[in-house]
Amino acid sequence: MIATPEHNERIAKMTFASVYPHYVTKIEKKGRTKDELHEIIEWLTGYNSKKLIELIEARVTFDVFFQNAELNPNAHFITGTICGYRIEEIDNPLTRQVRYLDKLVDELSKGRKMDKILRKEN
């Protein structure tokens, strides 16, 4: 599946605050914790829990969220399919970064071990 420019623009304008509660619901339904969610977000973006709350309260877009993030140098090891898209084939950098986050949340909700989610074995 190829992301259209309209799809990429929609993702860029979406607020992190609008998606975050869905992440929390998804992982908590599977017995994972908000602390674990924050750990994977911090690994990917460099944002600690305090900064995440600030960004949620400020209702920043994903564009701003990832512009100011310090993306983990091992993020490129996040591969596979999420939402019908093969992550490593996504051309738009912002869309790829959002899908990285989606994939990490998905792995957390599926019970994957934190060492594997955080790509500590690579």
Chimera marker file (.cmm) of the C-alpha trace (Angstrom):
<marker_set name="trace">
<marker id="1" x="0.000" y="0.000" z="0.000" r="1" g="1" b="0" radius="0.5"/>
<marker id="2" x="1.399" y="3.395" z="-0.994" r="1" g="1" b="0" radius="0.5"/>
<marker id="3" x="0.668" y="6.415" z="1.176" r="1" g="1" b="0" radius="0.5"/>
<marker id="4" x="-0.795" y="9.312" z="-0.777" r="1" g="1" b="0" radius="0.5"/>
<marker id="5" x="0.196" y="12.940" z="-0.189" r="1" g="1" b="0" radius="0.5"/>
<marker id="6" x="-3.256" y="13.464" z="1.351" r="1" g="1" b="0" radius="0.5"/>
<marker id="7" x="-2.674" y="10.577" z="3.759" r="1" g="1" b="0" radius="0.5"/>
<marker id="8" x="0.716" y="12.002" z="4.757" r="1" g="1" b="0" radius="0.5"/>
<marker id="9" x="-0.814" y="15.456" z="5.298" r="1" g="1" b="0" radius="0.5"/>
<marker id="10" x="-3.609" y="14.010" z="7.449" r="1" g="1" b="0" radius="0.5"/>
<marker id="11" x="-1.064" y="12.245" z="9.655" r="1" g="1" b="0" radius="0.5"/>
<marker id="12" x="1.047" y="15.417" z="9.960" r="1" g="1" b="0" radius="0.5"/>
<marker id="13" x="-1.962" y="17.441" z="11.152" r="1" g="1" b="0" radius="0.5"/>
<marker id="14" x="-3.252" y="14.816" z="13.598" r="1" g="1" b="0" radius="0.5"/>
<marker id="15" x="-2.541" y="15.650" z="17.230" r="1" g="1" b="0" radius="0.5"/>
<marker id="16" x="-0.582" y="13.276" z="19.402" r="1" g="1" b="0" radius="0.5"/>
<marker id="17" x="-3.153" y="13.950" z="22.157" r="1" g="1" b="0" radius="0.5"/>
<marker id="18" x="-5.944" y="12.542" z="19.973" r="1" g="1" b="0" radius="0.5"/>
<marker id="19" x="-4.111" y="9.231" z="19.459" r="1" g="1" b="0" radius="0.5"/>
<marker id="20" x="-2.455" y="8.775" z="22.855" r="1" g="1" b="0" radius="0.5"/>
<marker id="21" x="-5.653" y="7.604" z="24.673" r="1" g="1" b="0" radius="0.5"/>
<marker id="22" x="-6.069" y="4.902" z="22.015" r="1" g="1" b="0" radius="0.5"/>
<marker id="23" x="-2.521" y="3.712" z="22.661" r="1" g="1" b="0" radius="0.5"/>
<marker id="24" x="-3.243" y="3.542" z="26.403" r="1" g="1" b="0" radius="0.5"/>
<marker id="25" x="-6.507" y="1.635" z="25.895" r="1" g="1" b="0" radius="0.5"/>
<marker id="26" x="-4.881" y="-0.808" z="23.482" r="1" g="1" b="0" radius="0.5"/>
<marker id="27" x="-2.002" y="-1.736" z="25.755" r="1" g="1" b="0" radius="0.5"/>
<marker id="28" x="-3.972" y="-1.768" z="29.028" r="1" g="1" b="0" radius="0.5"/>
<marker id="29" x="-6.566" y="-4.147" z="27.539" r="1" g="1" b="0" radius="0.5"/>
<marker id="30" x="-3.691" y="-6.566" z="27.022" r="1" g="1" b="0" radius="0.5"/>
<marker id="31" x="-2.315" y="-6.221" z="30.554" r="1" g="1" b="0" radius="0.5"/>
<marker id="32" x="0.523" y="-3.807" z="29.788" r="1" g="1" b="0" radius="0.5"/>
<marker id="33" x="1.089" y="-0.552" z="31.686" r="1" g="1" b="0" radius="0.5"/>
<marker id="34" x="1.235" y="3.141" z="30.902" r="1" g="1" b="0" radius="0.5"/>
<marker id="35" x="4.799" y="3.123" z="32.298" r="1" g="1" b="0" radius="0.5"/>
<marker id="36" x="5.761" y="0.566" z="29.645" r="1" g="1" b="0" radius="0.5"/>
<marker id="37" x="4.087" y="2.699" z="26.985" r="1" g="1" b="0" radius="0.5"/>
<marker id="38" x="6.038" y="5.737" z="28.149" r="1" g="1" b="0" radius="0.5"/>
<marker id="39" x="9.239" y="3.680" z="28.109" r="1" g="1" b="0" radius="0.5"/>
<marker id="40" x="8.821" y="2.755" z="24.434" r="1" g="1" b="0" radius="0.5"/>
<marker id="41" x="7.859" y="6.324" z="23.513" r="1" g="1" b="0" radius="0.5"/>
<marker id="42" x="10.919" y="7.643" z="25.344" r="1" g="1" b="0" radius="0.5"/>
<marker id="43" x="13.127" y="5.072" z="23.605" r="1" g="1" b="0" radius="0.5"/>
<marker id="44" x="11.839" y="6.176" z="20.195" r="1" g="1" b="0" radius="0.5"/>
<marker id="45" x="11.604" y="9.953" z="20.730" r="1" g="1" b="0" radius="0.5"/>
<marker id="46" x="13.680" y="10.881" z="23.775" r="1" g="1" b="0" radius="0.5"/>
<marker id="47" x="10.583" y="12.361" z="25.479" r="1" g="1" b="0" radius="0.5"/>
<marker id="48" x="10.256" y="11.449" z="29.160" r="1" g="1" b="0" radius="0.5"/>
<marker id="49" x="6.847" y="11.171" z="30.869" r="1" g="1" b="0" radius="0.5"/>
<marker id="50" x="6.870" y="14.808" z="31.993" r="1" g="1" b="0" radius="0.5"/>
<marker id="51" x="7.565" y="16.052" z="28.466" r="1" g="1" b="0" radius="0.5"/>
<marker id="52" x="4.895" y="13.719" z="27.037" r="1" g="1" b="0" radius="0.5"/>
<marker id="53" x="2.292" y="15.249" z="29.333" r="1" g="1" b="0" radius="0.5"/>
<marker id="54" x="3.370" y="18.743" z="28.250" r="1" g="1" b="0" radius="0.5"/>
<marker id="55" x="3.040" y="17.768" z="24.584" r="1" g="1" b="0" radius="0.5"/>
<marker id="56" x="-0.376" y="16.214" z="25.172" r="1" g="1" b="0" radius="0.5"/>
<marker id="57" x="-1.594" y="19.319" z="27.010" r="1" g="1" b="0" radius="0.5"/>
<marker id="58" x="-0.230" y="21.548" z="24.234" r="1" g="1" b="0" radius="0.5"/>
<marker id="59" x="-2.079" y="19.382" z="21.679" r="1" g="1" b="0" radius="0.5"/>
<marker id="60" x="0.908" y="19.310" z="19.325" r="1" g="1" b="0" radius="0.5"/>
<marker id="61" x="0.552" y="17.739" z="15.895" r="1" g="1" b="0" radius="0.5"/>
<marker id="62" x="2.542" y="14.670" z="14.940" r="1" g="1" b="0" radius="0.5"/>
<marker id="63" x="4.539" y="16.995" z="12.698" r="1" g="1" b="0" radius="0.5"/>
<marker id="64" x="5.678" y="19.085" z="15.695" r="1" g="1" b="0" radius="0.5"/>
<marker id="65" x="5.937" y="15.998" z="17.929" r="1" g="1" b="0" radius="0.5"/>
<marker id="66" x="8.514" y="14.350" z="15.667" r="1" g="1" b="0" radius="0.5"/>
<marker id="67" x="10.268" y="17.572" z="14.561" r="1" g="1" b="0" radius="0.5"/>
<marker id="68" x="11.359" y="18.110" z="18.147" r="1" g="1" b="0" radius="0.5"/>
<marker id="69" x="12.060" y="14.456" z="18.957" r="1" g="1" b="0" radius="0.5"/>
<marker id="70" x="15.508" y="12.909" z="19.104" r="1" g="1" b="0" radius="0.5"/>
<marker id="71" x="14.747" y="9.772" z="17.140" r="1" g="1" b="0" radius="0.5"/>
<marker id="72" x="16.558" y="6.701" z="18.443" r="1" g="1" b="0" radius="0.5"/>
<marker id="73" x="19.407" y="5.709" z="16.086" r="1" g="1" b="0" radius="0.5"/>
<marker id="74" x="18.090" y="2.126" z="16.147" r="1" g="1" b="0" radius="0.5"/>
<marker id="75" x="14.613" y="3.146" z="14.976" r="1" g="1" b="0" radius="0.5"/>
<marker id="76" x="15.419" y="1.896" z="11.482" r="1" g="1" b="0" radius="0.5"/>
<marker id="77" x="15.387" y="-1.643" z="12.926" r="1" g="1" b="0" radius="0.5"/>
<marker id="78" x="11.594" y="-1.282" z="13.335" r="1" g="1" b="0" radius="0.5"/>
<marker id="79" x="10.274" y="-3.160" z="10.333" r="1" g="1" b="0" radius="0.5"/>
<marker id="80" x="7.199" y="-5.053" z="9.288" r="1" g="1" b="0" radius="0.5"/>
<marker id="81" x="3.635" y="-4.157" z="8.460" r="1" g="1" b="0" radius="0.5"/>
<marker id="82" x="1.348" y="-1.837" z="10.396" r="1" g="1" b="0" radius="0.5"/>
<marker id="83" x="-2.028" y="-0.485" z="9.258" r="1" g="1" b="0" radius="0.5"/>
<marker id="84" x="-1.474" y="-2.097" z="5.855" r="1" g="1" b="0" radius="0.5"/>
<marker id="85" x="1.862" y="-0.360" z="5.257" r="1" g="1" b="0" radius="0.5"/>
<marker id="86" x="5.303" y="-1.973" z="5.153" r="1" g="1" b="0" radius="0.5"/>
<marker id="87" x="7.253" y="0.433" z="7.361" r="1" g="1" b="0" radius="0.5"/>
<marker id="88" x="10.570" y="0.138" z="5.571" r="1" g="1" b="0" radius="0.5"/>
<marker id="89" x="8.897" y="1.110" z="2.262" r="1" g="1" b="0" radius="0.5"/>
<marker id="90" x="7.280" y="4.340" z="3.508" r="1" g="1" b="0" radius="0.5"/>
<marker id="91" x="8.935" y="7.273" z="1.698" r="1" g="1" b="0" radius="0.5"/>
<marker id="92" x="7.597" y="10.131" z="3.816" r="1" g="1" b="0" radius="0.5"/>
<marker id="93" x="9.844" y="10.457" z="6.910" r="1" g="1" b="0" radius="0.5"/>
<marker id="94" x="7.083" y="11.732" z="9.209" r="1" g="1" b="0" radius="0.5"/>
<marker id="95" x="4.628" y="9.019" z="8.199" r="1" g="1" b="0" radius="0.5"/>
<marker id="96" x="7.375" y="6.419" z="8.730" r="1" g="1" b="0" radius="0.5"/>
<marker id="97" x="8.100" y="7.807" z="12.218" r="1" g="1" b="0" radius="0.5"/>
<marker id="98" x="4.424" y="7.699" z="13.189" r="1" g="1" b="0" radius="0.5"/>
<marker id="99" x="4.243" y="4.112" z="11.941" r="1" g="1" b="0" radius="0.5"/>
<marker id="100" x="7.352" y="3.289" z="13.996" r="1" g="1" b="0" radius="0.5"/>
<marker id="101" x="5.424" y="4.415" z="17.064" r="1" g="1" b="0" radius="0.5"/>
<marker id="102" x="2.314" y="2.492" z="15.980" r="1" g="1" b="0" radius="0.5"/>
<marker id="103" x="4.416" y="-0.650" z="15.511" r="1" g="1" b="0" radius="0.5"/>
<marker id="104" x="6.026" y="-0.348" z="18.952" r="1" g="1" b="0" radius="0.5"/>
<marker id="105" x="2.605" y="0.084" z="20.572" r="1" g="1" b="0" radius="0.5"/>
<marker id="106" x="1.343" y="-2.921" z="18.623" r="1" g="1" b="0" radius="0.5"/>
<marker id="107" x="4.289" y="-5.055" z="19.769" r="1" g="1" b="0" radius="0.5"/>
<marker id="108" x="3.719" y="-3.971" z="23.376" r="1" g="1" b="0" radius="0.5"/>
<marker id="109" x="0.036" y="-4.879" z="23.204" r="1" g="1" b="0" radius="0.5"/>
<marker id="110" x="0.887" y="-8.281" z="21.722" r="1" g="1" b="0" radius="0.5"/>
<marker id="111" x="3.017" y="-9.147" z="24.745" r="1" g="1" b="0" radius="0.5"/>
<marker id="112" x="6.431" y="-8.870" z="23.146" r="1" g="1" b="0" radius="0.5"/>
<marker id="113" x="9.306" y="-8.594" z="25.628" r="1" g="1" b="0" radius="0.5"/>
<marker id="114" x="10.627" y="-5.076" z="26.247" r="1" g="1" b="0" radius="0.5"/>
<marker id="115" x="14.194" y="-6.014" z="25.205" r="1" g="1" b="0" radius="0.5"/>
<marker id="116" x="12.886" y="-7.009" z="21.780" r="1" g="1" b="0" radius="0.5"/>
<marker id="117" x="10.583" y="-3.983" z="21.459" r="1" g="1" b="0" radius="0.5"/>
<marker id="118" x="13.482" y="-1.664" z="22.312" r="1" g="1" b="0" radius="0.5"/>
<marker id="119" x="15.704" y="-3.447" z="19.781" r="1" g="1" b="0" radius="0.5"/>
<marker id="120" x="18.335" y="-4.225" z="22.431" r="1" g="1" b="0" radius="0.5"/>
<marker id="121" x="19.407" y="-7.378" z="20.637" r="1" g="1" b="0" radius="0.5"/>
<marker id="122" x="20.437" y="-5.547" z="17.442" r="1" g="1" b="0" radius="0.5"/>
<link id1="1" id2="2" r="1" g="1" b="0" radius="0.2"/>
<link id1="2" id2="3" r="1" g="1" b="0" radius="0.2"/>
<link id1="3" id2="4" r="1" g="1" b="0" radius="0.2"/>
<link id1="4" id2="5" r="1" g="1" b="0" radius="0.2"/>
<link id1="5" id2="6" r="1" g="1" b="0" radius="0.2"/>
<link id1="6" id2="7" r="1" g="1" b="0" radius="0.2"/>
<link id1="7" id2="8" r="1" g="1" b="0" radius="0.2"/>
<link id1="8" id2="9" r="1" g="1" b="0" radius="0.2"/>
<link id1="9" id2="10" r="1" g="1" b="0" radius="0.2"/>
<link id1="10" id2="11" r="1" g="1" b="0" radius="0.2"/>
<link id1="11" id2="12" r="1" g="1" b="0" radius="0.2"/>
<link id1="12" id2="13" r="1" g="1" b="0" radius="0.2"/>
<link id1="13" id2="14" r="1" g="1" b="0" radius="0.2"/>
<link id1="14" id2="15" r="1" g="1" b="0" radius="0.2"/>
<link id1="15" id2="16" r="1" g="1" b="0" radius="0.2"/>
<link id1="16" id2="17" r="1" g="1" b="0" radius="0.2"/>
<link id1="17" id2="18" r="1" g="1" b="0" radius="0.2"/>
<link id1="18" id2="19" r="1" g="1" b="0" radius="0.2"/>
<link id1="19" id2="20" r="1" g="1" b="0" radius="0.2"/>
<link id1="20" id2="21" r="1" g="1" b="0" radius="0.2"/>
<link id1="21" id2="22" r="1" g="1" b="0" radius="0.2"/>
<link id1="22" id2="23" r="1" g="1" b="0" radius="0.2"/>
<link id1="23" id2="24" r="1" g="1" b="0" radius="0.2"/>
<link id1="24" id2="25" r="1" g="1" b="0" radius="0.2"/>
<link id1="25" id2="26" r="1" g="1" b="0" radius="0.2"/>
<link id1="26" id2="27" r="1" g="1" b="0" radius="0.2"/>
<link id1="27" id2="28" r="1" g="1" b="0" radius="0.2"/>
<link id1="28" id2="29" r="1" g="1" b="0" radius="0.2"/>
<link id1="29" id2="30" r="1" g="1" b="0" radius="0.2"/>
<link id1="30" id2="31" r="1" g="1" b="0" radius="0.2"/>
<link id1="31" id2="32" r="1" g="1" b="0" radius="0.2"/>
<link id1="32" id2="33" r="1" g="1" b="0" radius="0.2"/>
<link id1="33" id2="34" r="1" g="1" b="0" radius="0.2"/>
<link id1="34" id2="35" r="1" g="1" b="0" radius="0.2"/>
<link id1="35" id2="36" r="1" g="1" b="0" radius="0.2"/>
<link id1="36" id2="37" r="1" g="1" b="0" radius="0.2"/>
<link id1="37" id2="38" r="1" g="1" b="0" radius="0.2"/>
<link id1="38" id2="39" r="1" g="1" b="0" radius="0.2"/>
<link id1="39" id2="40" r="1" g="1" b="0" radius="0.2"/>
<link id1="40" id2="41" r="1" g="1" b="0" radius="0.2"/>
<link id1="41" id2="42" r="1" g="1" b="0" radius="0.2"/>
<link id1="42" id2="43" r="1" g="1" b="0" radius="0.2"/>
<link id1="43" id2="44" r="1" g="1" b="0" radius="0.2"/>
<link id1="44" id2="45" r="1" g="1" b="0" radius="0.2"/>
<link id1="45" id2="46" r="1" g="1" b="0" radius="0.2"/>
<link id1="46" id2="47" r="1" g="1" b="0" radius="0.2"/>
<link id1="47" id2="48" r="1" g="1" b="0" radius="0.2"/>
<link id1="48" id2="49" r="1" g="1" b="0" radius="0.2"/>
<link id1="49" id2="50" r="1" g="1" b="0" radius="0.2"/>
<link id1="50" id2="51" r="1" g="1" b="0" radius="0.2"/>
<link id1="51" id2="52" r="1" g="1" b="0" radius="0.2"/>
<link id1="52" id2="53" r="1" g="1" b="0" radius="0.2"/>
<link id1="53" id2="54" r="1" g="1" b="0" radius="0.2"/>
<link id1="54" id2="55" r="1" g="1" b="0" radius="0.2"/>
<link id1="55" id2="56" r="1" g="1" b="0" radius="0.2"/>
<link id1="56" id2="57" r="1" g="1" b="0" radius="0.2"/>
<link id1="57" id2="58" r="1" g="1" b="0" radius="0.2"/>
<link id1="58" id2="59" r="1" g="1" b="0" radius="0.2"/>
<link id1="59" id2="60" r="1" g="1" b="0" radius="0.2"/>
<link id1="60" id2="61" r="1" g="1" b="0" radius="0.2"/>
<link id1="61" id2="62" r="1" g="1" b="0" radius="0.2"/>
<link id1="62" id2="63" r="1" g="1" b="0" radius="0.2"/>
<link id1="63" id2="64" r="1" g="1" b="0" radius="0.2"/>
<link id1="64" id2="65" r="1" g="1" b="0" radius="0.2"/>
<link id1="65" id2="66" r="1" g="1" b="0" radius="0.2"/>
<link id1="66" id2="67" r="1" g="1" b="0" radius="0.2"/>
<link id1="67" id2="68" r="1" g="1" b="0" radius="0.2"/>
<link id1="68" id2="69" r="1" g="1" b="0" radius="0.2"/>
<link id1="69" id2="70" r="1" g="1" b="0" radius="0.2"/>
<link id1="70" id2="71" r="1" g="1" b="0" radius="0.2"/>
<link id1="71" id2="72" r="1" g="1" b="0" radius="0.2"/>
<link id1="72" id2="73" r="1" g="1" b="0" radius="0.2"/>
<link id1="73" id2="74" r="1" g="1" b="0" radius="0.2"/>
<link id1="74" id2="75" r="1" g="1" b="0" radius="0.2"/>
<link id1="75" id2="76" r="1" g="1" b="0" radius="0.2"/>
<link id1="76" id2="77" r="1" g="1" b="0" radius="0.2"/>
<link id1="77" id2="78" r="1" g="1" b="0" radius="0.2"/>
<link id1="78" id2="79" r="1" g="1" b="0" radius="0.2"/>
<link id1="79" id2="80" r="1" g="1" b="0" radius="0.2"/>
<link id1="80" id2="81" r="1" g="1" b="0" radius="0.2"/>
<link id1="81" id2="82" r="1" g="1" b="0" radius="0.2"/>
<link id1="82" id2="83" r="1" g="1" b="0" radius="0.2"/>
<link id1="83" id2="84" r="1" g="1" b="0" radius="0.2"/>
<link id1="84" id2="85" r="1" g="1" b="0" radius="0.2"/>
<link id1="85" id2="86" r="1" g="1" b="0" radius="0.2"/>
<link id1="86" id2="87" r="1" g="1" b="0" radius="0.2"/>
<link id1="87" id2="88" r="1" g="1" b="0" radius="0.2"/>
<link id1="88" id2="89" r="1" g="1" b="0" radius="0.2"/>
<link id1="89" id2="90" r="1" g="1" b="0" radius="0.2"/>
<link id1="90" id2="91" r="1" g="1" b="0" radius="0.2"/>
<link id1="91" id2="92" r="1" g="1" b="0" radius="0.2"/>
<link id1="92" id2="93" r="1" g="1" b="0" radius="0.2"/>
<link id1="93" id2="94" r="1" g="1" b="0" radius="0.2"/>
<link id1="94" id2="95" r="1" g="1" b="0" radius="0.2"/>
<link id1="95" id2="96" r="1" g="1" b="0" radius="0.2"/>
<link id1="96" id2="97" r="1" g="1" b="0" radius="0.2"/>
<link id1="97" id2="98" r="1" g="1" b="0" radius="0.2"/>
<link id1="98" id2="99" r="1" g="1" b="0" radius="0.2"/>
<link id1="99" id2="100" r="1" g="1" b="0" radius="0.2"/>
<link id1="100" id2="101" r="1" g="1" b="0" radius="0.2"/>
<link id1="101" id2="102" r="1" g="1" b="0" radius="0.2"/>
<link id1="102" id2="103" r="1" g="1" b="0" radius="0.2"/>
<link id1="103" id2="104" r="1" g="1" b="0" radius="0.2"/>
<link id1="104" id2="105" r="1" g="1" b="0" radius="0.2"/>
<link id1="105" id2="106" r="1" g="1" b="0" radius="0.2"/>
<link id1="106" id2="107" r="1" g="1" b="0" radius="0.2"/>
<link id1="107" id2="108" r="1" g="1" b="0" radius="0.2"/>
<link id1="108" id2="109" r="1" g="1" b="0" radius="0.2"/>
<link id1="109" id2="110" r="1" g="1" b="0" radius="0.2"/>
<link id1="110" id2="111" r="1" g="1" b="0" radius="0.2"/>
<link id1="111" id2="112" r="1" g="1" b="0" radius="0.2"/>
<link id1="112" id2="113" r="1" g="1" b="0" radius="0.2"/>
<link id1="113" id2="114" r="1" g="1" b="0" radius="0.2"/>
<link id1="114" id2="115" r="1" g="1" b="0" radius="0.2"/>
<link id1="115" id2="116" r="1" g="1" b="0" radius="0.2"/>
<link id1="116" id2="117" r="1" g="1" b="0" radius="0.2"/>
<link id1="117" id2="118" r="1" g="1" b="0" radius="0.2"/>
<link id1="118" id2="119" r="1" g="1" b="0" radius="0.2"/>
<link id1="119" id2="120" r="1" g="1" b="0" radius="0.2"/>
<link id1="120" id2="121" r="1" g="1" b="0" radius="0.2"/>
<link id1="121" id2="122" r="1" g="1" b="0" radius="0.2"/>
</marker_set>
